[in-house]
Amino acid sequence: MKRKGASLIFNFQLSIFNSSALLFNKVLHFNIKELLLRKYCFKIIKIPYNMLGAIIGDIVGSRFEFDEIPTEGFELFTSDCDYTDDSICTIAIADAILNHRNYKDALLDWCHRYPSPKGGYGGMFYQWLHSPNPLPQASYGNGSAMRVSPVGWLFNDYDEVLQQAKESAQVSHCHSEGVKGAQCIATAIYWLRTCRVEKDHLPASVKRNFGYTLPPLKDIRKIGSEGHFDATCQETVPYALRCFMDAEDFEETLRNAIIVRGDTDTKAAIACSVAEACFEIPDNIVEKALSYLPNDMLDIVEQFYDQVKKNIKD
């Protein structure tokens, strides 16, 4: 990752055990784009890039949200791409967890640091941001689900994931559907990264625990082609999960979420936040996405990976 002209380089020793047998012990020299290793269903594989999935989806989807219509094989990164409120809020949630801040305070801090991101802020959230006393709103907008991915990565207990996802949503989205959307996405990430639910079983688990039915991708694409803008958790969450389910890798998930149109940056942010728990993100995509972020956001990304490294050593 490029930051102030220098790469973030870490040296550490990772030991992973399966019962009493030593599976792997190797000194790794890597930058932030060559992630750690972990035990996943008794196989050793690369750890995904954690909260960068949401940020990548946001940046790539940003230029298609309002004007440009995506076509097959579209270029992922152009000069018209940028981070939006989705990335800002995701960084805020990570900051809150990592630095023991209140979710509300962190969101207000980061959103006021960046008051005019590409695409602006949603109407109700903008009012919340600029209220003299921001109180929870009865919102079920998809913003609660697009920012929640750090919860799915930084908490390691199912009940705590549910509780923290609820708390992260409720500061601005206190409607039950807004809370449910955040809980569903954080839980999906937690399930997949810990191998408690395999990808093929995810739709049934989501239906059983959260009540969402994932529509076919062709139906989502038809809805988008008719000009419908999916702005609620009830729509965007199952749409994003379907984009992930019908993909064989991270980039296909990203392209699925954008080609179906609608709220492209948020749908891609959510879909890719889940996809990174299952698929490896190509280094070239990571490098390009990180180049869009300012230094204070990169500071949180760096801190995030320090915490991931610590969690694995522990």
Buried (B, 14 or more C-beta within 10 A) or exposed (E): BBBEEEEBEBEEEBEBEEEEEEBEEEEBEBBBBEBBBBBBEEEEEEBBBBBBBBBBBBBBBBBBBEEEEBEEEBEBBEEEBBBBBBBBBBBBBBBBBBEEBEBBEBBBBBBEEBEEBBBEBBEBBBEBBEEEEBEBBEBBBBBBBBBBBBBBBBBEEEEEBBBBBBBBBBBBBBBEBBBBBBBBBBBBBBBBBBEEBEBEEBBEBBEEBBEBEBBEBEEBBEBBEEEBBBBBBBBBBBBBBBBBBBBEBBBBBBBBBBBBBBBBBBBBBBBBBBBBBBBBBBEEBBBBBBEBBEEEBBBBBBBBBEBBBEEBEE
